[in-house]
Amino acid sequence: MQFILGIDIGGTFTDAFATDDQARVVSAKSPSTPDNYARGVIDAIDELASRLKLSTEALLQSTSYICHGTTASLNSLVTGTAAKVGFITTCGHGDSIVIMNGEGRYAGLGPEQIQDFTRTNKPPPLVRKRLVKEVDERVDYKGAEILPLNETVAREAIKELIDEDVAAIAVSLLWSFRNPAHENRIRELIHEVAPELYVSLSSEVCPRIREYPRSVTTIMNGQVGPALRAYLRSLQDELERRRFGGVLLVMQGSGGTISADTAPRQAISTIGSVLVGGVVGSVNLGESLGHKNIISTDMGGTTFLVGLVVDGKPVTATTTVINQYTLNLPMVRVAAIGSGGGAIAWIDQGGNLKVGPRSAGAAPGPACYAAGGHDPTITDADVVLGILNPDFFLGGRKHLRRDLSEQAIREKIAEPLKMSVEQAAATIYSIANAQASDLVRKCVVSAGYDPRDFALYSFGGAGPVHCAGYAADLGVGTVVVPLGETASAFSAFGLAASNVGLTAEVSRPQNFPVPAEVVNHTFEELEARLRSDLEAQRIPFSRVTMAREIDIRYTLQLAEVSTPVKSGKLSEDDIHGISDSFEELYTKLYGKGTGYREAGLQFITYRVFAVGYLPFKPSLPVLPKARAGVESAIKGRRRAFLDLASGWIETTVYDYEKLAFGHEIEGPAIVEAPTTTVAVTPRAMARIDQLGNLVLHFK
């Protein structure tokens, strides 16, 4: 038999999922190891092997692919611990990343923050001034060389950066996406003196128009590339030592995987890789359950994440913002706040109770872990409120200390606010639910949709604990808690269910009508590049598909609309059809009458998405119909606080492993699974579906 593994490294736990060609599935969970994430990956694989009654070596020998999502790239950018990067650009343009195209004060901020102009600031510079070097060279917008590269100046710039002990050099020259010769030559000069130094070229990383975001993307690629390369080499060495002979794949923020051998060259594409695993998993589970519109919510130990699936496909964006810097990077659109189970509750200077964004993480973790943490967290509140069973956390593999939770909440929250410990815990719980609900509402409504038209999927270790609380007021009709063997390892299931996905793009701005010959030639170039890149993955795909699009805008506008383009050789009539499709999309996005054809159109950026489908994908087993009543699954009863309206109430506790397809549960109730706990509020009903998922409906 052959296995596929999905490994999702979170800030607190590393989740793992395994499936084989006989449709057997198993999941596992182990603490993340921030000092060396590879160790946590191996620990999770060890746990999978144990559950499968195999040795780790035997499991790895029988594994075709490991699909891996890593937080390493994103965490290094968000926390400011990224590699030291030198930057080389065209003479006269060294300050472009400081000027930030005029958007540095507001990029990525909400309307209220933008309006409070006196409190908005630019983020810290990506590259220190002394690490920015300018070289004499110039290519024009057609790709013609106007000024040759001054190699003497370039060599001096390279020497100065290497003397500064940079870990990488990013190169972004004007119009290099039209002619990359000068950037390629600078890389050759760098490798003459430093063969192993990581080099990031804009013509490879981001061959898209607009100098500022192209440079930012290239620099950030250099910031995360060295660490990702070192991490993946270390992980591959350890896996090979344990006799793994398959292919290690790394999830990208776009929702497709890429081989670990090629991932470091496009390191920036892996940011958000663990964020999208759950969205990809939602797409696959939605196919089985008949849900095409899904709100995907993932509450782990560190963050609460929200993504959307519309008409069976993840909602994506062609740009993203990190730390107020704009990147040209196709990504699944995922919003995140620091409100996971490990989010710390604290009191601000005004005496207000806050929850997050700082997290206790995996080490030391919440106070109840008894691992040195003294700050109260959402998990501590869940313990005090009777929702989490201290003796059955992670199926009983980890014991929680309720007394330490009470002590942390008493000392840090209850006494300063003159509340009881139980009142303080209930307030923490309610704030966490409100923050989650607000983020979901913002994501759905701001995208132009109504939450009532969606099913909400809730996963992650802490998600099922809180989902009834944050979903009830949204108006969603159905909440699905993926259980069975996906349970709290749902993002890992999504990784295992993913396919290899690659993107190729290039900007070639031209006024409409664009000759069919030019459009065909551009797409043929991109598709040839993708075919070569797919071959480099070393995977025998069951099939390969490619989808085209062009970013189009009205002349003199800045906003572009990504417009689908059919495959095959295009005629002049097809080109005019593309313009018609653009105007239809423009009207759908901005309203009837907003288009202005008289201004003319411009084709800006051409893009192709390639998907290589893996030979087999996870198929979840169908459960037999329940033979006994739901009463047989009752473990006992305990006093618990599930929502503000009902307060403390005697609550029935169910053993998930004794529930079966067709069982129905009326709230208030608590369902304890080996890897998570589901709170069923008094105004909710729950049933177990044919795949073992718990489906909530509100009365």
VOGU-3710 file (C-alpha; in Angstrom, 3 decimals, decimal comma):
1> mqfilgidig> 0,000/0,000/0,000  1,032/3,605/-0,567  0,404/6,526/1,803  0,030/10,269/1,444  0,789/12,345/4,544  -0,340/15,871/5,351  1,681/17,766/7,976  0,455/21,119/9,298  2,818/22,982/11,642  0,906/25,396/13,840
11> gtftdafatd> 2,233/27,776/16,455  1,209/25,397/19,233  0,576/21,950/17,703  1,762/20,031/14,662  -1,115/18,116/13,061  -0,662/15,077/10,849  -2,987/13,127/8,585  -2,341/9,896/6,689  -4,355/8,116/4,022  -3,563/5,152/1,815
21> dqarvvsaks> -4,817/3,733/-1,470  -7,186/1,472/0,486  -9,053/4,545/1,832  -7,699/4,031/5,337  -7,297/7,344/7,215  -5,691/8,259/10,519  -4,700/11,541/12,171  -2,370/12,586/14,976  -1,328/15,654/16,916  1,877/16,563/18,735
31> pstpdnyarg> 3,327/19,771/20,223  5,191/22,039/17,811  8,893/22,526/18,467  9,750/26,175/17,689  13,453/25,648/18,325  13,498/23,094/15,492  10,201/22,578/13,657  11,589/19,517/11,863  11,633/17,672/15,185  7,921/18,350/15,628
41> vidaidelas> 7,269/17,009/12,116  9,073/13,765/12,943  7,213/13,528/16,260  3,892/13,808/14,404  4,941/11,131/11,902  6,006/8,903/14,808  2,512/9,313/16,260  0,888/8,461/12,911  3,025/5,344/12,624  2,072/4,293/16,129
51> rlklsteall> -1,630/4,651/15,379  -1,159/2,631/12,195  0,789/-0,002/14,154  3,829/0,518/11,936  7,375/1,637/12,587  8,200/5,137/11,404  10,615/3,703/8,847  7,964/1,322/7,500  5,447/4,153/7,169  7,921/6,427/5,400
61> qstsyichgt> 9,060/3,650/3,076  5,433/3,249/1,984  4,761/6,990/1,603  4,597/8,475/-1,879  4,198/12,124/-0,857  4,347/14,275/2,218  2,395/17,507/1,742  3,759/19,973/4,250  2,559/23,381/5,410  5,087/25,470/7,294
71> taslnslvtg> 4,782/28,624/9,382  8,502/29,329/9,077  8,250/31,820/6,195  5,288/33,818/7,503  6,474/33,867/11,109  9,875/35,263/10,178  8,242/38,168/8,307  5,599/38,935/10,928  7,975/38,763/13,892  10,802/40,682/12,216
81> taakvgfitt> 13,289/37,809/12,496  13,827/37,404/8,754  17,258/37,136/7,167  19,470/40,182/6,633  19,122/41,113/2,957  21,061/43,403/0,665  19,223/45,135/-2,179  20,536/46,086/-5,618  18,464/48,297/-7,907  18,745/50,703/-10,823
91> cghgdsivim> 20,650/53,938/-10,186  18,298/56,627/-8,847  15,719/54,206/-7,473  17,219/53,145/-4,159  14,628/55,074/-2,155  11,601/53,507/-3,836  11,082/50,971/-1,054  11,223/53,773/1,530  8,853/56,045/-0,391  6,570/52,972/-0,596
101> ngegryaglg> 4,625/54,303/-3,573  2,810/56,652/-1,184  0,824/53,789/0,375  3,062/52,888/3,306  0,912/54,615/5,912  -2,315/52,864/5,016  -1,678/49,553/3,211  -3,412/46,698/4,992  -5,161/48,918/7,548  -8,894/49,166/8,140
111> peqiqdftrt> -10,956/52,310/7,403  -10,968/53,476/11,035  -7,178/53,201/11,298  -6,644/54,993/7,990  -8,881/57,888/9,055  -6,900/58,335/12,271  -4,050/59,774/10,218  -2,081/61,191/13,168  -1,573/57,682/14,499  -0,624/55,967/11,252
121> nkppplvrkr> 3,028/55,345/10,571  5,121/53,668/7,954  6,482/50,271/8,972  10,195/49,794/9,689  12,221/49,742/6,449  12,625/46,364/4,758  16,308/47,047/4,112  18,644/49,364/5,979  19,888/52,312/3,929  23,488/51,117/3,869
131> lvkevdervd> 22,359/47,775/2,445  20,693/49,390/-0,587  23,048/49,640/-3,561  22,419/51,285/-6,937  24,026/50,199/-10,192  24,358/51,960/-13,534  22,122/50,201/-16,090  18,853/50,817/-17,874  16,338/48,813/-19,911  13,289/50,544/-21,372
141> ykgaeilpln> 9,645/49,488/-21,290  10,070/47,502/-24,523  13,003/45,544/-23,101  15,644/47,343/-25,145  18,971/48,069/-23,468  19,530/51,812/-23,137  22,514/51,715/-20,776  24,684/48,586/-20,397  25,257/47,183/-16,918  28,363/48,730/-15,350
151> etvareaike> 29,979/45,571/-14,030  32,668/47,468/-12,117  29,997/49,265/-10,079  28,035/46,035/-9,682  31,077/44,132/-8,378  31,782/46,877/-5,844  28,160/46,846/-4,650  28,258/43,070/-4,287  31,534/43,211/-2,311  30,139/45,842/0,065
161> lidedvaaia> 27,026/43,762/0,740  28,976/40,565/1,317  31,255/42,467/3,713  28,089/43,415/5,614  27,473/39,667/6,083  24,086/39,601/4,361  22,321/36,237/4,124  20,815/37,052/0,721  20,889/39,636/-2,041  17,697/40,784/-3,769
171> vsllwsfrnp> 17,936/42,336/-7,228  15,139/44,396/-8,762  15,953/46,464/-11,831  13,614/48,632/-13,896  11,666/46,724/-16,570  13,594/43,523/-15,865  10,436/41,496/-16,531  10,749/42,598/-20,171  14,476/41,834/-20,345  16,139/39,976/-17,431
181> ahenrireli> 19,685/40,011/-18,896  21,111/42,529/-16,420  19,606/40,770/-13,396  20,909/37,413/-14,597  24,395/38,879/-15,031  24,375/40,333/-11,508  23,542/36,869/-10,145  26,513/35,441/-12,059  28,756/38,126/-10,537  27,470/37,339/-7,026
191> hevapelyvs> 28,056/33,617/-7,405  31,584/34,205/-8,683  32,546/35,339/-5,164  29,814/33,680/-3,043  28,500/30,532/-4,771  26,116/29,569/-1,936  24,691/33,009/-1,241  20,924/33,137/-1,754  19,978/35,428/-4,666  16,452/36,671/-5,349
201> lssevcprir> 15,733/38,140/-8,808  12,562/40,122/-9,513  12,434/38,776/-13,073  11,993/35,266/-11,630  10,128/35,909/-8,393  7,731/38,589/-9,593  7,838/39,409/-13,337  4,958/41,853/-12,955  4,690/45,585/-13,663  4,872/48,190/-10,864
211> eyprsvttim> 8,315/48,729/-9,456  7,491/49,079/-5,749  5,506/45,880/-5,050  7,830/43,960/-7,389  10,839/45,076/-5,330  9,057/44,345/-2,044  8,160/40,842/-3,195  11,732/40,208/-4,315  13,226/41,485/-1,042  10,836/39,474/1,111
221> ngqvgpalra> 11,640/36,398/-0,962  15,279/36,985/-0,024  14,330/37,421/3,623  12,641/34,038/3,919  14,563/32,035/1,323  17,753/31,178/3,265  15,896/29,917/6,342  13,423/27,916/4,248  16,256/26,364/2,249  18,110/25,374/5,427
231> ylrslqdele> 14,964/24,032/7,097  13,880/21,929/4,115  17,383/20,523/3,633  17,462/19,524/7,297  13,997/17,963/7,124  14,769/16,092/3,896  18,002/14,743/5,379  16,149/13,492/8,465  13,378/11,927/6,377  15,883/10,207/4,109
241> rrrfggvllv> 17,748/8,942/7,171  14,472/7,303/8,169  14,204/5,728/4,692  11,671/8,078/3,102  11,950/7,668/-0,654  8,971/9,720/-1,806  8,561/13,403/-2,617  8,330/16,157/-0,005  5,871/18,822/-1,121  5,401/22,274/0,410
251> mqgsggtisa> 2,086/24,091/0,342  2,007/27,551/-1,225  -0,241/30,433/-0,300  -1,984/29,998/-3,655  -3,463/26,678/-2,505  -1,225/24,307/-4,488  1,925/22,467/-3,460  5,451/22,590/-4,860  8,376/20,197/-4,358  10,781/20,954/-1,526
261> dtaprqaist> 13,628/20,937/-4,062  12,194/23,923/-5,938  10,342/25,713/-3,109  13,313/27,749/-1,805  13,696/29,543/-5,141  10,109/30,783/-4,775  10,201/30,942/-0,974  7,800/33,866/-0,770  5,081/31,675/-2,310  5,074/29,539/0,842
271> igsvlvggvv> 3,964/32,310/3,192  0,533/31,477/4,437  0,996/27,821/3,478  -0,525/26,553/6,713  -3,241/29,185/6,488  -4,712/27,712/3,298  -4,632/24,021/4,245  -7,995/24,319/5,941  -9,524/26,138/2,975  -8,316/23,412/0,601
281> gsvnlgeslg> -9,695/20,815/3,009  -13,032/22,647/3,051  -13,211/22,492/-0,748  -12,652/18,735/-0,704  -15,066/18,028/2,136  -17,604/20,366/0,555  -17,571/18,237/-2,591  -18,683/15,260/-0,483  -21,316/17,186/1,474  -22,717/19,227/-1,405
291> hkniistdmg> -21,584/22,597/-0,036  -20,278/25,028/-2,664  -20,268/28,170/-0,498  -18,253/27,680/2,679  -16,849/29,889/5,424  -13,680/28,083/6,507  -12,701/28,864/10,128  -9,618/27,473/11,838  -8,965/28,176/15,518  -5,716/26,628/16,610
301> gttflvglvv> -3,406/27,394/19,502  -2,157/30,733/18,176  -4,489/32,195/15,542  -8,065/32,293/14,316  -8,238/32,081/10,512  -11,068/32,730/8,063  -11,186/31,880/4,353  -14,020/31,708/1,833  -15,023/29,122/-0,747  -17,449/30,408/-3,392
311> dgkpvtattt> -18,920/28,146/-6,067  -16,570/25,386/-4,975  -13,349/27,397/-5,355  -11,252/29,304/-2,807  -11,499/33,090/-3,048  -8,069/34,392/-4,091  -6,292/37,707/-4,534  -3,411/38,721/-6,825  -1,796/40,855/-4,104  -1,407/40,631/-0,361
321> vinqytlnlp> -0,203/42,916/2,416  2,208/41,973/5,212  3,322/44,525/7,793  1,873/47,271/5,534  4,057/46,159/2,612  2,270/45,208/-0,615  3,397/42,030/-2,368  2,572/40,885/-5,890  1,654/37,364/-4,929  -1,367/35,237/-5,939
331> mvrvaaigsg> -2,784/33,836/-2,702  -5,903/32,291/-1,253  -7,493/35,132/0,670  -7,231/34,269/4,379  -7,738/36,686/7,272  -6,123/36,043/10,635  -6,202/37,423/14,164  -4,224/36,370/17,222  -7,157/34,722/18,956  -6,322/31,025/19,170
341> ggaiawidqg> -6,579/28,846/22,245  -3,253/30,163/23,513  -4,215/33,852/23,127  -3,375/35,657/26,352  -5,978/37,645/28,287  -4,655/40,944/29,682  -5,762/44,338/30,976  -4,776/47,492/29,120  -3,859/50,838/30,678  -7,493/51,916/30,613
351> gnlkvgprsa> -8,579/48,923/32,659  -10,165/47,106/29,708  -9,974/43,342/29,346  -8,291/42,284/26,080  -7,736/38,860/24,542  -4,747/38,365/22,224  -3,006/38,887/19,899  -0,026/37,747/21,982  -0,009/33,989/22,452  1,473/31,596/24,988
361> gaapgpacya> 2,303/29,355/22,010  3,574/25,816/22,383  6,171/26,785/24,972  5,402/27,531/27,719  1,751/27,314/26,652  -1,358/28,123/28,704  -1,067/28,106/32,503  -2,972/24,807/32,681  -0,163/23,059/30,765  2,011/23,341/33,911
371> agghdptitd> 5,011/24,042/31,691  5,981/27,418/33,129  3,234/29,599/31,658  1,663/32,059/34,105  -0,547/34,119/31,785  -4,265/33,285/31,487  -5,362/32,208/28,012  -8,551/31,275/26,191  -7,766/27,613/26,904  -7,492/28,377/30,616
381> advvlgilnp> -10,928/30,009/30,479  -12,327/26,945/28,685  -11,014/24,741/31,481  -12,445/26,918/34,257  -15,816/27,042/32,483  -16,077/23,265/32,492  -15,987/22,944/28,694  -12,613/21,208/28,535  -12,086/18,073/30,585  -8,639/18,341/32,244
391> dfflggrkhl> -8,334/14,555/32,240  -9,246/14,109/28,558  -7,200/16,765/26,745  -5,765/15,242/23,539  -7,709/12,097/24,371  -6,145/11,895/27,822  -2,552/12,091/26,590  -2,079/15,434/28,329  -3,405/16,347/31,762  -4,435/19,956/32,381
401> rrdlseqair> -4,195/21,722/35,733  -7,454/23,532/36,479  -5,970/24,999/39,659  -3,236/26,737/37,637  -5,851/28,138/35,225  -7,834/29,513/38,142  -4,720/30,996/39,723  -3,639/32,742/36,500  -7,112/34,171/35,852  -7,508/35,222/39,497
411> ekiaeplkms> -4,171/37,038/39,742  -4,055/38,641/36,283  -7,753/39,319/35,541  -10,304/38,651/38,290  -8,712/40,497/41,217  -7,685/43,623/39,248  -11,209/43,869/37,785  -12,914/42,880/41,062  -14,618/39,871/39,493  -14,915/36,235/40,481
421> veqaaatiys> -12,690/33,750/38,665  -15,731/32,259/36,937  -16,972/35,700/35,828  -13,543/36,561/34,450  -13,331/33,249/32,580  -16,811/33,760/31,109  -15,804/37,244/29,942  -12,634/35,934/28,283  -14,696/33,241/26,552  -17,282/35,771/25,343
431> ianaqasdlv> -14,654/38,208/24,048  -12,930/35,409/22,128  -16,236/34,414/20,515  -17,096/38,025/19,671  -13,682/38,624/18,063  -14,082/35,508/15,940  -17,630/36,446/14,919  -16,544/39,968/13,973  -13,743/38,672/11,741  -16,062/36,212/9,977
441> rkcvvsagyd> -18,668/38,901/9,375  -16,056/41,333/8,090  -14,557/38,774/5,685  -17,881/37,666/4,233  -19,687/41,002/4,028  -16,680/42,993/2,767  -16,330/40,461/-0,060  -19,911/41,209/-1,091  -21,620/38,080/0,257  -24,303/37,244/2,816
451> prdfalysfg> -23,297/34,806/5,611  -26,756/33,233/5,392  -25,811/31,831/1,963  -22,892/29,856/3,417  -22,197/26,784/5,504  -19,572/27,397/8,181  -16,842/24,798/8,742  -15,071/24,914/12,106  -11,857/23,049/12,854  -8,550/23,335/14,656
461> gagpvhcagy> -8,102/22,187/18,230  -10,019/25,145/19,702  -12,465/25,859/16,860  -15,150/23,308/17,828  -15,036/24,579/21,433  -16,114/28,036/20,276  -17,898/27,605/16,930  -21,456/27,630/18,300  -20,586/30,841/20,102  -19,187/32,716/17,118
471> aadlgvgtvv> -21,531/31,265/14,464  -24,926/31,713/16,126  -25,239/35,451/15,502  -24,060/35,297/11,875  -27,241/33,755/10,528  -25,518/30,758/8,930  -27,862/27,814/8,603  -25,322/25,019/9,029  -22,114/24,598/11,033  -19,971/21,559/10,203
481> vplgetasaf> -17,341/20,350/12,647  -15,175/17,909/10,649  -14,613/14,980/12,963  -13,868/11,348/12,270  -10,171/11,038/11,533  -9,902/14,655/10,330  -10,978/16,161/13,675  -8,550/18,878/14,796  -6,073/17,804/12,086  -8,370/19,131/9,360
491> safglaasnv> -5,761/21,468/7,888  -3,426/18,490/7,593  -6,232/16,657/5,772  -6,467/19,633/3,407  -2,735/19,432/2,736  -2,967/15,712/1,974  -5,912/16,404/-0,337  -4,108/19,128/-2,293  -2,478/18,909/-5,712  0,669/20,468/-7,105
501> gltaevsrpq> -0,095/23,999/-8,232  2,223/26,353/-10,103  1,764/29,870/-11,435  3,578/31,703/-14,220  2,947/35,324/-15,057  4,472/38,219/-16,964  3,469/41,842/-17,530  3,350/43,038/-21,140  1,227/46,207/-21,085  -0,419/47,019/-24,392
511> nfpvpaevvn> -3,443/48,978/-25,550  -6,429/47,065/-26,884  -6,863/45,636/-29,466  -3,872/43,406/-28,851  -2,958/41,199/-31,838  -3,908/37,558/-31,353  -0,358/36,621/-32,310  1,033/38,515/-29,286  -1,483/36,995/-26,858  -0,925/33,464/-28,185
521> htfeelearl> 2,857/33,815/-28,052  2,760/35,093/-24,457  0,552/32,265/-23,216  2,622/29,685/-25,099  5,764/30,964/-23,338  4,134/30,773/-19,911  2,689/27,311/-20,505  6,013/25,972/-21,772  7,674/27,281/-18,608  5,040/25,593/-16,460
531> rsdleaqrip> 5,382/22,266/-18,260  9,107/22,371/-17,537  8,479/23,280/-13,894  5,966/20,442/-13,530  8,507/17,951/-14,861  10,958/19,203/-12,232  8,572/18,099/-9,479  9,446/14,419/-10,163  5,831/13,292/-9,800  3,801/11,085/-12,186
541> fsrvtmarei> 0,615/13,175/-12,305  -2,675/11,542/-13,192  -3,496/14,610/-15,293  -2,475/18,236/-15,750  -4,719/21,243/-16,348  -3,893/24,847/-17,138  -6,069/27,931/-16,711  -5,340/31,335/-18,212  -6,209/34,879/-17,223  -5,254/38,445/-18,107
551> dirytlqlae> -5,295/41,447/-15,772  -7,186/44,106/-17,751  -8,083/47,710/-16,932  -9,666/50,755/-18,474  -7,038/53,166/-19,772  -5,687/55,525/-17,088  -7,231/53,452/-14,290  -5,103/51,643/-11,710  -7,589/48,918/-10,744  -7,233/45,792/-12,849
561> vstpvksgkl> -9,644/42,883/-13,133  -8,342/39,347/-13,602  -10,290/38,033/-16,598  -10,424/34,325/-17,548  -9,207/33,352/-21,018  -10,035/30,091/-22,791  -7,305/27,611/-23,662  -5,977/26,818/-27,131  -5,019/29,040/-30,040  -6,944/32,308/-29,936
571> seddihgisd> -8,402/34,123/-32,940  -8,983/37,864/-33,322  -12,650/37,239/-32,447  -11,533/35,475/-29,255  -9,487/38,534/-28,274  -12,569/40,758/-28,609  -14,461/38,195/-26,539  -11,903/38,644/-23,748  -12,674/42,362/-23,646  -16,397/41,604/-23,400
581> sfeelytkly> -15,742/39,224/-20,504  -13,726/41,921/-18,740  -16,593/44,392/-18,974  -19,063/41,831/-17,644  -16,810/41,172/-14,664  -16,232/44,885/-14,117  -19,983/45,481/-13,997  -20,447/42,588/-11,577  -17,752/43,947/-9,267  -18,507/47,665/-9,371
591> gkgtgyreag> -22,141/47,939/-10,491  -24,121/48,678/-13,616  -22,975/51,756/-15,514  -19,539/51,949/-13,906  -17,686/50,803/-17,024  -16,370/53,333/-19,547  -15,504/51,617/-22,823  -14,759/54,951/-24,487  -11,597/55,217/-22,374  -10,195/52,157/-24,097
601> lqfityrvfa> -8,747/49,009/-22,548  -5,275/47,799/-21,666  -4,007/44,225/-21,308  -1,461/44,367/-18,469  -0,413/41,011/-16,977  -0,766/37,510/-18,420  -1,045/34,604/-15,977  -1,366/30,813/-16,205  -2,233/28,453/-13,344  -1,114/24,835/-13,746
611> vgylpfkpsl> -2,427/21,998/-11,591  -0,776/18,595/-11,507  -3,212/16,097/-9,994  -1,749/13,484/-7,660  -2,604/9,833/-8,430  -4,988/9,455/-5,498  -6,639/11,687/-2,918  -8,077/11,056/0,544  -11,567/9,572/0,598  -13,163/9,601/4,012
621> pvlpkaragv> -14,859/6,352/5,079  -18,655/6,263/5,293  -19,992/5,263/8,697  -22,683/2,615/9,283  -26,076/3,750/10,541  -26,433/3,917/14,314  -27,832/0,727/15,839  -28,276/1,977/19,411  -29,734/5,176/20,805  -27,635/8,239/21,492
631> esaikgrrra> -27,895/7,568/25,226  -25,274/4,852/24,840  -22,669/7,550/24,093  -23,259/9,546/27,286  -20,101/9,790/29,436  -21,673/11,755/32,265  -22,762/15,248/33,197  -21,002/18,309/34,530  -21,675/21,938/35,261  -20,488/24,144/32,383
641> fldlasgwie> -20,802/27,636/30,945  -21,605/27,519/27,221  -23,095/30,950/26,503  -24,048/34,205/28,201  -27,795/33,701/27,769  -27,900/30,453/29,750  -24,943/30,928/32,075  -23,895/27,947/34,153  -25,987/24,887/33,406  -25,891/21,129/33,985
651> ttvydyekla> -24,558/19,711/30,707  -24,586/16,223/29,203  -21,174/14,983/28,031  -20,932/12,575/25,077  -18,098/10,292/23,973  -17,630/10,994/20,279  -16,166/7,546/19,641  -19,489/5,992/20,680  -21,567/8,227/18,421  -22,655/6,962/15,008
661> fgheiegpai> -24,244/8,162/11,778  -27,749/9,435/12,490  -27,326/10,208/16,181  -28,856/13,536/17,226  -27,901/15,611/20,250  -29,854/18,458/21,799  -27,965/21,267/23,528  -26,708/21,971/26,065  -24,119/19,282/25,475  -20,395/18,686/25,217
671> veaptttvav> -18,922/16,156/22,786  -15,438/14,928/23,666  -13,321/13,594/20,804  -9,720/12,390/21,159  -8,316/15,555/19,581  -10,930/18,252/20,227  -14,082/19,133/22,158  -17,355/20,444/20,711  -19,598/22,756/22,737  -23,273/22,454/21,722
681> tpramaridq> -25,030/25,512/23,145  -28,566/25,330/24,591  -30,106/26,777/21,427  -28,345/24,339/19,099  -29,042/20,849/17,773  -26,330/18,505/16,518  -26,310/15,353/14,430  -23,634/12,987/13,180  -23,515/12,715/9,375  -22,391/9,788/7,216
691> lgnlvlhfk> -18,713/10,852/7,364  -18,657/11,266/11,123  -18,861/15,054/11,057  -20,888/16,820/13,719  -23,401/19,169/12,060  -24,918/21,986/14,125  -28,206/23,763/13,492  -29,590/26,551/15,653  -33,100/26,470/17,072
//
